[in-house]
């Protein structure tokens, strides 16, 4: 456990993945790696479908190549393929959460087929090298195939790779990674849905969310929806906002996996079916493009840095970590619920100033993560897991931020009409985020006090 001098309250905790079966079976030639750098990422943004025989289909939603040089000067290329396997008819396995039927219908996520995890996978660079893959899934939602290929120092500009399970598979193109990152901090949402209803309950919700996080220091967003309902709101936001947040919009996310799920709005509809796959698609897509990426599930979740009030607070929080970024996997953030009696104000931070007491929040399960995308393997709704460490390097570190002293997610759970945190639970006045009230630039709208 190591303390940062600039922020002694942040604990850098060593991860244990170096002892996993994945790395115990790693090639011995990678025992001492003197260099590791990202060279290629998936050329296309769309999810690519690979037929795996008569019964299964792999949906590849991320791929990367890393150059690794051992101490003998030999060059190796580590190929990584992020994929989800379903049956040919689109059926998927589910995991559900909650005690009530409505919760179990809503909080339902797809799991990759376990049978695919124990099959023989191979990957290759045609006419150059072919090797067996090692497959791992840290949460069971999607999986990663890892291959290490011996090659000459000259790496082609574009890689035509092949991923196969048994006798079935297909080719995938990998393009050179950008030489310089475009953004310092980016963000991903979960697949949002039914946004017309959200706007009816809180007309400024989307603008609050995007403008606030632009002030905090986020440079770019990837915004998902499950039903196309964000198309109009995002266009209006872009047209009416003087300095809008830059974003990449991914509509109808579940359709990219060909799943036969119920129509939008029906009783059996599961909008979060591929939530984790969206998270990991987003994180892997930012490889080579962003230094840090934060997962913000919903527009009622606002990052909050304790002790830093004003624009750029997130950048100030991350600054002490920059010197160690190459050894850090991710930062774990906890949430604090905000609700209680509302104020007549422009923004969510101004309206909801009462929070839960929060004495046990520091020991609670993490709510979200800020990741170094080149060092994180997978996310799993709320937590994340580092990539397996090589035998020659120490385990990657996980930073635990104290929600009452360092940084947290202010979760405005009453923002969409339901009184999920009433005056009895959310009773502690906390105006540390009210600085944003005057800075969020939208016209004041009359709201009734609650």
Secondary structure, DSSP 8 states (H G I E B T S, - for coil): -EE-STTTT-EEEE--GGGSHHHHTS-GGGSSEEEEEEEEEES-SS-EEEEETTTEEEEEEEEEEEEEEETT--EEEEEEEEEEEEETT---EEEE--SSHHHHHHSEEEE--HHHHTS-EEEEETTTEEEE-EEE-SSSSSEEEEEEEEE-S---SEEEEEEEETTEEEEEEEEE--SS-SEEEEEEEEEE--HHHHHHH-TTHHHHHHHHHHHHT--EEEEEESSSTHHHHHHHHHHH-TT--EEEEE-SGGGGGT-----TTSTT--TTTTHHHHHHHHHHHTTTTEEEEEE--STTEEEEETT--STTHHHHHHHTTGGGGGGEEEEEE-EEEEESS--S-SSHHHH--EE---TTGGGS---EEEE-TTTEEEEETTEEEE----TTS---EEEE--TTTTEEEEEETTTTS--SS-TTTS-EE--TTGGGTTTS-S--------
